[in-house]
């Protein structure tokens, strides 16, 4: 799934690691089954079948339509039976599936959207067994003549044993078949099923997305299988190692188009057929697709929609961009279409492997919980991640589209062609894609210099999580990752952003269409090292170096004493007092660290730190000379220096900052602030790294400083220090604001450079938020002009998020209601997102409370956007306590209704609690954890622990630094 690094030669070759009823109504559902397959009898709900829940009213007052749910059968105690374990036994191996699905795009008599299906899977017995386990979740099965939930037949000469007992095991999500005899090793069998599921709006498995076009409500039947939701669409061996070939057929209304991983048969017309369903006899289209490549279940996709498309051909690969008809007509798919071909061609060359499919379909969905998903041959996206409109989309919108397309296309090889064996090695998929997305985007937009942004987008992002005692290694033990919610927790910054490496063709070709573990990668990287003559430390191999980065969590801080040349490393923890709670490591939290460095502006030969401490005489300097290590942030570590070298570096920043590479200027600021939080240096030293910024015009150092000063705002924007901070930052930003005013003809244009456009946004955002009258007059004027003429928005797309926020924050109900009206009327998701975030900027508590209630109503805020909207409100100092109270009060509902996807709960919990810094808030947080222990937190379980750890550290930090910070800001604020 879609969610970044400047690399050294070593990194490019070796691979330095960075780093979710009423029993009577069952009768109605049984009628559906009997009409669908007249000869069979509907499954009895006491056998693990599904029931329909009656309509319920949400805490926000809206009505939720009934749903098909699978009741959990209570067990007296955990058992050691195979069906009470979460992993499949190693007795069966799927070969191919034949699956026919019929999604209903209108509600039935019970008020449900459903899909019906029939499928068979052919599998081989690899170990003798009298048990078949196959994943199934929230599906209701039609019984066969023998009163069982499936039919088993042999494909060889030996008859299949009969089924002794069949039932559903909801907790572990299995369809269980006990047999009266043993399956024979080496023999193939076929398992047939007929089933019904709900086409729910839960954003997982086979689900529905709803949108309105030209006043007409339309329904899309679409999928999101990763990581464990293919089992919600059909019974399957739903583990990544269980690769198979899939034959997909979809039944759908004549006015719609059907898509799946394979190419449609024919070129490529559906066939009109007559089908008997609960609606009676109806005429539908039957679209069958070419068989897929051998692939994992989580990469499956099938979609029925009323969409249009544009297409092109790239080296015999058909590229199609699908979206709502109006979006296609308005040209919003053109950018993605134009960039997909070059990125595909780049990856073919980069991987030295031809794209193995005849097509690359990409489709924009109104409701999609992830950013995008790499389904092989049919990539699914949020609309904001695929559709671009020059009149509405900002520079950052365009970058996001380019990088996410590159991320997903990178997966076509690394993740799809070669796949992780189990989810404990998720980083093998996501880490590499998160790195090479920058390479692909750089190929598409070479003028952006986008590879530098890896440092801000990924390195600093993952540092923040990996410096906690509650972090985790890149690679976990398989036995520790069993339940679906444990799998979902792995989709975090560690798995996505802690990897910097290239992938070599030998590795891809060796494991094509197969599954792999991380040690296979080290073997092939070692081959590359041997063939290129790359120098590693004496006696070390890729295995010995990389295992330290993969098998233990965290990263080191390297401290250099420039007086003696002595250097050492230590496990970097944001709160050193948590060291006692860090789990033990076989490597004792020591790493083999490559150090690229310069002496007074001159690049030196790379050296290695292999032990806890080493003597490097060449790093001892005298006079005004200075040392700078981790050039261009080519390694995954922080750097500390002796006080003398820090003072020299501060002097260089003040007098000649351009003698330090721009990436390292950003690094110095970020390292200093985080070293101060971890008590390696004084907080005031870190603050001093921002003084030179009055002379800085580059984006990366400014963004690094603003990111770190955000922590000070979170800690002090409810205290008396806030005013002094505002005054200081307004003074610092003034030259940058005037600079962009000058080069943009008094804000009538935007800069030409990619990063300059970002920095222009920073200048306006900070100048307005710190109370600069000239800026506030500018933004309020633009917004007021738009309010007077809603059909003519004078605000440049780059500036809209910032201008909307500034004007709504400075305004009242009229400005907010206008923004809300424009949000509701927006036909382009990118514009709607800008307004959705800006609406959280109001300073009126009653408006924020109303906005919070809106997140419970999918007719106002889409489910995919509900949790991020709550986080936006929590980011507002006025809304933070409102969002916290709201989340605690509504947790049971939020957890039940918005649990789809991998990131929802972790982002929500961390986002709402990030400002916590008092004992009272810590007590509330611990009580929240205790109060909801039975309901649970799903993929946010780790986030709760991280929030408690972070809050504890914040309390200590504020107590230790409040006085000195207040004194420093008061001293540095220029006297009027």
N, C-alpha and C positions, 0 to 999 in steps of 0.2 A: 504494500500500500504506500501511497504517497502522502509523503509527508506534505555535509557540505564542507575547501581546505587547499591552501597552497601546499605543494608537495615538493619535497627534496628528491634527489636522485634515489636515495635509499628507500624512501617511502614508495616511490613509483615502482621500484623493482621488488622490494622485499615485503612491503605491506605493514608499515607501522600502524598499530591499532590505536585509534582514538577510543579512540574511543568508542459478551449480556442474556359453580353454576347450578344451574337448575337442572336436576336430573330429568325432569319431564321434557326438556327441550331436546334431549338425545333422540327422542322418537322422531323429531323433525329431521335431524341429521341422518337418521337411519333411512328415512325415505329417500334422501338424496343418494345414499349409497345404492339402495335397491333399484333406483331408476338408472343409476350409472352402470351397474353390472347386475342385471336382473336375476341372474342365477345364484348370486351370492347373498349372504346374510350379513347385516351390519354388525360390526364388532360390539361386544358388550362392554360398557364402560368399566365394569368391575374387573375386566381383564386388562386394564391399563389404557383403555381407549379414551378419546377426548370428549369433553362436554362443552356446551355453549354457555357462557356466562351472560346474565341479563345486563341491560344497559346500566351504567353507573354514572353518577355525577361526580365530577372532579372537584377538588377544593376550590377551583376557580369558577365553578358554577356551570361549566360546559358539560355536554353529554358525550360519553364515550360509547361507541357502538359495541355490540356484543362481540366476543371473541371466542375462537376455539382454543381451549386450553387442555393440557394434559394433567390430570390430577396425580399427585405423588402418592404412591401406595406406601403407607407407613410400614416401617420395618421395626422389629423388636430390638434388633442389635445389628451392628455391622457384621457382615459375613465375609468369609474368605472365598466365596463362590466367584467364578469368573465374571458373572454378570453384575457383581457389586464392585468391580474394579473399573477404572476409567479407560484403561488401555486395551486394545484388541489383543487377543492371544495370537501367537505366531503360527497358527495351524492352517489358515486359509490365505490364498492370494488371489485377488480379483484379476481377471483378464480383460473383460469388456462389459459394458452396460448397454442396454437398449431401453430408452426412456421416452415416454410420451406424456406430455403435460398439457392440460387445458385450463388456462386461467380465465376466470369469469370477471369481466371488467365492469359488471353491474351487480348490485346487491341482490341476493336471493330473498325468498319469502321470509327467512329468519333474520333479515337485516345484515347478512354476512357477505363479504367478498370471499370466495373460495377458489381453490384450484383442485382439479381431479387429476389423477395420474395412474399410470400402470408402467411397470418396469420389470426387467429381469437383469440379473447379473450372472455372468458366467465366471466361476472361480475354480481354482485348482486346490486340491487338498495337498498340503506340503507336510503335515504331521497328522497321524491318525487321531481322530476325534469323533465324539458323538454329540458335539455341541456346535451350533452356528450362532455367532454373535455378529450383528450388523447394526450400525448406528441408525437411530431413528429418534426424532424429537418433534413433538406436537403434530404428529400425523395420526390419522384414524384409518384403520385397515378394514377392508372387506374380507370376510371369511370365505374360504374355499369349501368345497363339498365335504371335506373331512373335518370341518369345523376349526381349521387352523388359519393363522394370519398370513401364511405364505404357502406356496407350492414348491416342492423340491423335486427335481428330476435329474437323472444321470445322463451324461452325454457319451459315456463309454458303454462297454458291454456289460458292466456290473450294475445291477439295479441299485437305485438310491434307497437308503433306509427310510422308513416311514417316520413321520413326525410324531413324537410321543406327547409333546406339550409345547405350546407357543404362548408367549405373553410379552408385554412391554415393560421395560424397567426404566421408569422416568428419570430417576436420580442420575443414573449413569448413561441415560439416553441410548438404550439398546432395545432392539427387537431380538428376543431370545427364542431359539428353536432347540429343544431337546429332542434327540433322535432315539429311535429304537435299535439302532445299530451304529457301526462305525463307518465314517467316510474313509475311502481307500486312498492311500498316498499315491500321488501321481495322476489320479482320476479327476476329470472335470465335471462340474455339476452346474445346474441352472436353478436359480431361485427367483420365482415370480411373485409379484405383489401388486395389489390394487389398493389405492388409498385416496384419501381426501385431506386437504390441509386448508388452513385459512390464509388468504392473501391479505395479511394484516398490514398495518402501517408502522411496523416496529423496526424497519430498516435492516432486517436480518433475514437470511435465507431467501425464499421466494416471497417478495413483498410487493405492496402497491405504493406508487407515488402519484399524487393528484396535483393537477395544475389547472388553471383557467386560461383559455385562449379565445379571444373574441367573444367573451361572455359565456362560453360553454365549458363546463367542467369535464376534464378528460383524465383518464386513468392509465397509468403505465404499470405493467407487471414486469418487475425487474428483480435482480438478485444481488446479494452480497454474501458470499460463502465463507470468506476468511474470518476467523480461523476455523470455526467448528459449526458452521451453519448450513453446509450442504445437506446434512441430515434432517433439516427442517423442510427441505424440498423433495427429497426422495430417500428411501433406505439405501445406505451406502457404507462402504468401509472408509470412514471419514478421517483418515490419518494421512499425512503427506507422503509417507513411504508407500502407501497402497495405491500406486499409480496404475492406471488402466486406460483403455480406449473407450470413448463414449459416442454412442449413436443417439442423437437428439431429434425428436419430432415435437413440434408445437402446433396445437390447434388454436385458432384465433379468429376474431371477427374479420369479415372481408375488407373492411376499411382500414385495417391495421397492417403493420409490417412486423415480421418475426425475425429475430436475430439470435445467433448462438456462436459458440467458438468456431465451429466449422463453417465453410461456405455453403450457402443454400444450394440444394440440388438444382440442376437445370441451368441456366443463367437468367435468372435463378427464380423461377416462378412457383408459387404455392399451388396446390391442387384443391379445387372446391369439392367438399365431401359433405355427406349427411351424417350427423351424429345424434345419438339419443342421450339426452342429458336431463337434469332435473327440470329444465325449461320445456321439455318435450323434444320433438324432432326439430333440429335447427341445422341450417347450412353454415358451415364454417370453412375456413381455409386450413389446409394441412401443409405445413412447411417442414420438410426434412432437411437435415444438414449433413454434409460430408463428415465422416468419422474424424474425431480429433486425433491429435498425436497422443502418445502415451503420456498421461499427465495426472496430477493430483486433483482430488475432488474440490479443494478450496479454490481452484482456478476456473471452475465451471461458471458459465454465465448463460442465461437465456432471457430474452426481453421481448415483450409485445407492446407496441406503442403506435401512436398516430403521428409518427415523426417523419421528417424529410431529411435529406442528406445532400452533401456535395462530395465529389470524389476526384481522385487523380490516380495516376499509376507511377510507381517508382521501381524501376528494374523488375518489372513483371509482378510487383506486389500492388494489389488494389488497396488504396487508402480511402476510407470513407469516414466522414464526420457527420454524426447524426445528432439532431437536436429538435426542439420544438419548431414547427413550420415557420413561425414568424422570426425566430432567431436565425434560421437558415436564410430566409428571404432577406433579412437585414444584413447579411454578410458576416454574422458573428462567428462563423466557423472557418472563415478564410485564413486567419492567422495560424490556427492549429493545423489546417491542411497544408499550408505552405511550409511549416516548420517540421512536420512529421517526416517527410521524405528525407531531407538532409540529416536529421538526427538518426533515422534508421540506417542510412548509408554509413554514417560515422561509426555507429556501433558495430556494424558488420566488419568494418576495417579494424576497429579497436579490439574486438573479440576474435578476429580472424575466423569468423563463422557466419555463414549465410543465414539470413532470416528464414526460418524453416516453414513458414506458412504462406499461402497464396494471397492473404488479405490481412489488413490491419484496420479493424473497425474501432472507432472511438465514439462514445456517446455521452452526452451531457444530461444529467438527471436532476429534476427539481428537488428530489429528496434523496440524500445520500450521506451517510454518517461519516465516512472517511473523506479524505480529499480526493482519492482516486483508488482504483483497484486494478491490478495487472492481469486480469483474466486473459488467457492466451487467445489472441485473435479478436477479442471483444473487450476493450478496456472501458471501464465505467468511471465517470467523473462527476463531481459536483459541477453545476453550471459555472460557478466562479473559477473553476480550475481548467476549463476548456474554452469557454466562449469569450471572445474579445471584441469590444466595440470601441473604435478610436474616439468616439464622442463621449463615451462614458467610462472607459477603462483607464486607470492610471498606469504610470510607469511600473509600479510594484505589481499591479495586476498582470501586466504583460510578462514580467519576470516570473511570477508564480506559475503562469500557464506554461512558459517555456521549460522551467525546471521540472514541473510535475510531469509534463509529457515525456521529458527525457528520463525521469525516474522510472515511469511505468514502462517505457520502451526498453530501458536497461534490463528490466525484469524478464523480458521475453527470452533472454538468454540465461541470466543469472537469477534463478528463482523458478523459472518455468522449464527451461531445457535441463538445467541442473538444479535440483531442489534439495533443501535441507531434509534430513531423515526424520527429525523430530523437532518440535518447537523450541526446545532448549537452545538450539542453534539458530534462532530467528535472525540474529545479526548477520549470518552468512547471506541471507536474502537482502535484508533492509539496509544493513550497513554499507554494503558495496553499492547498492542502488543510490543511496544517499550521497555517496561520494561521486560516482560517475554522472549523476544528474547534472553536476556543474560542468563536467566535460562536454556532455551533450548540449546543454544550453549554451555553452561557449561556442560550440560549432554553429549553432543556430544564430547567435547574436555575438559575433566576435568583438564588436566594439564596446561591449559592456564591461569587459575585464571582470567577469562575474566570479572567476575562481577565487579571487581575493576574499569574496564575501563568505567563503566557507568558514573563515575564522569567527565572524560575527554570528552566522546562521547556525553553525553546528558546534564549533569548538567551545565557545563561551557558553552556549546553551547546555551542553552536556557536562561541562565542568561544574555547573551549579548543582546538578543532581549527583554526580559521581563523587563530590566532596562530602557527601553525607554518610554517616555510619550505617544508614539504612539503604545504601546503594546495593548493587548486585553485580556479579561478574558478567562479562559478555556471554559466556557459555555456562549455563547451569547444568546440574546433573539431571538426567532424564527422569529419575525417580522423584525429583522435587517439582517437576512440572507435569501434573496429571489432569487436573480439573480444567474445564473450559475457562473459568475465571482466572486461574493461574496462568493459562496461556495468554489471555488477554492482557494481563499485567505486564507481559514482556514487551508489548508494543509501546515502548517509551523511548526517551531520548537516548538511553544507553544503547539499545539495539539499533537505533536509526543513525546516531551521530558519532559513535565512538569508533568508527572504522575509517581508516584512510589507506586505500590499497588499490592496485590494479589487478585485474584478473587475466590470466594467460590462457591462450588457446589450448595448450596441452591439458589444462584442468577442465576446461569446458568440453573438449572433445572426448576426454576419457570418461566423463560422467554424464554425457548427453542422455536425456530421457531417463536418468537414474537419480538416485538419492545419495547424499553425501554427508560427511561430518567434517569438522574443521581441520582435523589432522590430514585429511586428503589434500587440503589446500596447501598446508605447509610443505608436503612432499613435492608438490609441483612448483611452488615458489622456490624451493631449494634447487630444483633443476634449473630454474631461470637464473638464480644467483651463480650457480656453477658455470653456466654457459656464457654469462656476461662478464665474469671476473669481478663481480662486486665484492668489495672488501667488508668482511664481517670481523668482529673481534676474534682474536686467536682462540680456537677451541669451541667457538659458539656456532650454532646452526640456526636456521630459521625456526625450527621447533623450540630450541632452548630460549631464544629471544622472545618469540611470540607467545609462548604459553604463559609467560609472566603477565602479559597484557590481557590475555583472554580469560585465564582461569582464576584471577583474583580481581576483586573490584578496586575501584579507585585509581589514583595516579600519584606520581611523586611531585614534591617541590624540590628543586635542585638549588641549593644555596652555594654561592661562589664568594669566597673571600679573596678579593683582588689584592689584598696586601700580602698574603702568604701563598696564594695559588691552591689552597685547600678547598675541595668541593665535596659536598655530601648530599645525600638524598633522604627524604623522609615522606612517609605516607601523608598526603595533604588532607586534612580534615577541617572543614569550615569551623567546627566547634571542637577544639582539641580535647575537651573534657569527655567527649564521647568515645575516646579511643578504647576504653575498657569494654565497650559493647560491640566492638568490631569483631566479626567472626575470625577465627584463626585462618591463616593461609599457609599452604605448603611452601610458598616462596617468601614468607616472612615480610610481605609487603615491600619487597625490593624489586627493582626493575633494571633491565639493561637498557640504558638511555643513550641515544645518539644526540650529541650536542654540536650544533652548528653555531658559530659565534663570530663576532668581530671585535677587533681591538681599535678603538678610536676611529671608527669608520672604515677600517680595512678588514675584509673577510679573511678568516683564518681557516686552516685545515680542520675538518670535522674530527672530533674526538669522541670517546665513549666513556660512560660511567657505568662500570660493571658491578661495583660493590657499593656498600653503604657509604664509604668514604674513599676518596682518592686524592693524590697530590698531583696537581697539574701546574708545574712551575711556569709554563707559558702564559698562564692566566694571572700571574702576579704582575701588576703594573705600578708605575710611579708617576709622579708629577700630575699633570692634568689629563693623563690618559684614562680611558674608561673602557669597560667591558660590557658588551651586550650579547646575551645568549638566547638560543632558540630563535635564530634568524627566520623571519617570515612565518613564525609559528609552525615550523616543520615537524615538531615533536609534540607529543601529548603530555605536557608537564608545565608547571609554573616555575618561574625563576625568581629567586631572592638574592640579594647582594649584601655585602657589608655596608654600613652607613656611609662610608666615604664614597663608594661607587654610586650609591643612590644619589648623594648630593651632586656628584659630577654629572649624572644623567639628567637631574633636574636642571642643572645649569645649561646643559646642551639644549634641552627643550626650550628654555627661556631665550637663549641667544641664537641658536641655529638649529631649529627643530627638524629641518629637512635633511640634516645629516644622518638622522635616524630613519630607516625605512618606514613608510607609512603604516604598514601592517604592524611593525614593532612599536610604533607610537600608540596604536590601539592596544597592543599587548601590555605595554608598560602600565597604562592606566588600569586595565583590567586586573593584571597581576597585583598591582599595588593595593587596590581596594580589597581584593580577596585575601591577600596576605595580612592586611590590617584586621580584617574580620577574624582571621585565624590567629591573631596576636603575634605574628612574626615581625611586624613593623608597626609604628604608631599610626593611628588613624589620620592624624594631621599630615603625615608624610604623603599618604594616599591623596588627601584633598589637595595637596600642593601640586600634584601632577595635572590638575585641571587649570592652574593659573595661566599657563601658556596659551590656553585655547583662544584667548582674544586674538591671537595671531594665526590660528589654525583655520584653514579653509577646506580641508579634506574631510570627507564624510566619515571614514572609518574611525579615526580618533574621537571625533565628536559623538558618534553613535555609542562607542564604548564608554565614554564618560557619562553620557546621559543614561545609559543602561545602569551604570553603577550608582549614579546619583539618585536614580529611582528608588533604590533601597533606602537612602536617607529620607526621601519623601515618605515612603511607607512607614518608616519608624518615627518620623517627627512631624508629619503634616497635621497631627492633632495636638501639637505642643507649641510652646512659645518660640521654639527655634525656627518654626516655619517661615516667619516673616523675614528673618535674616537670610535664610537660604534663598528665598525668592529674590531678595534684593541683590545678592551675590550673583545668582545665575542670570538675572536680567542684565546686570553689568557685563557679564562674560559674553552673552549672546548678542549684544548690541552691534558689535562690528560685523558679525556674520549676517545679521538681519539687514544691515545697511548695504553690505556687499551684494546680497542677492537682489535688493531693491534697485541697485545701480545696474547690474548686468542684465536685468530682466525688464529694462525700460519701465521702472516704477511698477513692477509686478504685473505687467501686461503680457509677458512672455514667460517661458520656462527655459532653464538652461539646456544646452545641448547634451552635456555629458550625463550618462546614466547615474553615476553616484552624486553628481552635482544636483540632479533633480531630487534625489533623496535628501540631500543636505538642505535644499531650499525648504522642503517640508519641515525638517527639524527646526530651521530658523523661525518659521512662522509658528510652529507648535509651541516652542519654548518661549518665544517673545510674548505671545498672547497669554500663555498660561502663567507667566510671571508678572503680568499686569502692564506690559508696555502699551501705552495708550495708542501709539501710532499703529501698532499691529491690531489691537482690538477694534479700532475705528475702521480699519481696512476690512476685517472679516465680518463685522456687523453690517457694514455697508453692502458688501457682496450679498450676504444672506437676505438683507432687507430688500435689495433690488430683485432678488429671486422671488421673494414673497409677493411682491407687487405684480410680477409677471411670471407665474409658475411654468409657463410653456417655454421660457427662455432663461436657462440657467447660466449665469455669467461666470461661474466658478470653474476653473480648469480641473479636469478629472484628477490630476496629481494632488491637488490641494483640497479636494472636497471633504475627505474624512476629517482633516484638521480644521477646516473652516466651519463645517457643520458643527463640530464639537464645540469650538470656541464660541460660535454665535448662540447655540442652544444653552451653553453654560452661562453666558452673559444675559440671556433672555429669560422669559417666563413661559406661561402656559401657551401664549400665542405662537411663539417660536417652536415649542415642542409639538403642539398640535399640527402645525404646518409640516414639520418634519415627519410626523406620523402619517399624515395624509399622503405625503410624497412617497413614503415607504410602502404604503398599501397600494399605491398606483404604479409603483415601479414595475416595469416589464422585463428589466434586465437585472439578473441576480447580483451582479457586481455593484450596481448602484444601490440596490436594496441593502446590501451588506454594509456599505458606507453609512447609510442612514441608520441602520440597526445599531451599529456601534455608537454613533453620535448621539442617539436618543438617550443613551445612558449617561451623558455628560451633564444633564440638567442638575441644578443645585436645589431643586424643589423636591423635598422628600415625598410628598403626596403623588407627584408624577412618577417618581421612581418606584413607589409601592404599586401604583397602577401598572407600570411596565412589568414588574415582577409577576403580577397576576396574569398578565398576558402570556407569559411563558408556559402557562398551564393549558393554554387553548391553542391547539394546532391550527385553527383557522386564523389566528393572529400571528403567532410565531411558529414556524415549522419545527417539527420535532428535532430535526437535525441541528437547529440553531438554538434550541431552548437553553442548553447548559452554557454555551458560550455567551449568550445574552445575560445570564445571571452573573457570569464572570465579569463582563463589561461593567455591569452595575456595581459589583463589588470593587472594581478598580477605582471608582469614584469615591472619594473620602466620605461624601455625604451618604452614599449608597452602601458602603461596606457593611455596616451593622444591620442595615435592612436586609441585605442579601443573606447574611449569616443567619439571622432570625428566620428568614423565609426558607432557607435550605433545611435548617433543623426541623422546622415545623412541618415541612412537606416532604421530608426525606423518603418516607415509605412510598408515597405516590411517585416521586421523581425516580426512585430506584426501580419501581415496577414499570413505569411507562417509558422511561428514557434510557433503558439499559443497553441498547444496541451499540455495537461498535467497540473499538478498543480504547479510545481515549476519553470518552465522555466523563466518566467519574473521576479519574485522576486529575484531569484538567480542571474540573469543577471544584473539587475539594482543595486542591492547591491554590486555585485562583481566588476562592472566597476567603481563605485563611492566610494569605501571604502577608497581610498587614499586622497579623497578631504579634503583640510584643508585651503583653501584660500578664500577670499571674491570673487575673480574672479570666482572660481569654483562654489561657492554657487550661484552666479548670473547666471551662465550658467545652473546650475541644475534647478533653478526656471524657467528660460526661456524654458528649455526642457519640463518642466511640463506644462507650458502655451501653448507652440507651439503645443503640441499633445493632448490638451484637447478634441478635437473632435474625433481623432483617438482612444484615450484611451490607457490604460495600462493593461487592463484585470486583471489577477491574480497578476500583479505587481503594482497595484494602491497604496496599503499600502506601498510597498517597496519604492516608490518615496517619500512619506511623511517621512518614516524612514530615507532615505538617506539625505533629507534636514535637519532633526533633528540632525542626526549624524554629518553632515558637520558643522553645526552651533556650535555644541559642540567641534568638532576638532579645529575650528578656535580659540575659546576661550582657549582651553587647550594649544595649541602651543604658543599663546601669553603669557600665564601665566607661562609656564614651560620651554621654549626654553633655556633661559640663565642658569637656575639651572641645567638642564639636561646636557648641554654642559660642564659646570664646573665639574659636578660629573664624567662624563666619562673621562675627561682629568685628573682629580685627581686620578681616579682608574686605569688608564692604567699604567701598570708597566713600569718603566724606563728601557730602553735597557742598 
